[in-house]
Amino acid sequence: MKKLGLIACLLAIPVLAGCSYGITPVPDGGLFSSVKYPSYYGGVTNDAAGAKTGASSATGFVGLIAVGDASVETACANGGVSKIKTVSHKTTKILGGLYWKFETIVTGD
């Protein structure tokens, strides 16, 4: 009986881990997803992309550990962007959230 409970707990981890990083306005696959979508970061029109691109990311494991800095500010610093033109995000999730990555991508001048 104890083994059955342990197996049930281990199987529940990937299902519950999918809720650990918030809601995205895009479809989400249970086994694998890799989706890019626009951001609604204040003051950005998401019109034409800029000449420079910067990215930042945060990564999570098993819904228990998350590390990184996926902020717009860090993405700007990484790409040398001083005036933001577009902001988008990309999420990658494997096996229901056993591994996931959230990226912020900015373009500008």
C-alpha positions, 0 to 999 in steps of 0.5 A: 500500500505504501508503494502505491501511495509513493507511485501516486505521488510521483505521478502527480508531480508533473501534473501539478508542476504545470501550475507552478509558473502561471497562466499563459495565453497560449496552448500548453502541451502535457508532454512537450510544448515550445510556444512564443507569444507577444507580451503586453509590457506597458508602453510597447506597441509590438510593431516592427522589431528593432535592430538589437535583440536581447533575452533573459530566462528562468528555468524550473525543475519538477515544479520545486526549484526555479532559478534565473532572471527573466525580466525585461530589464535583464533582457535589455542589458543582455542585448544592449537595448536602450529603447524597447520596440517589442517584447515577447515571451517563449515557454518550453515545457517538457513532461508536464513541467518536470523541466520548464523554461520561460524566456523574455525576448526584447528588440529595440535600438 
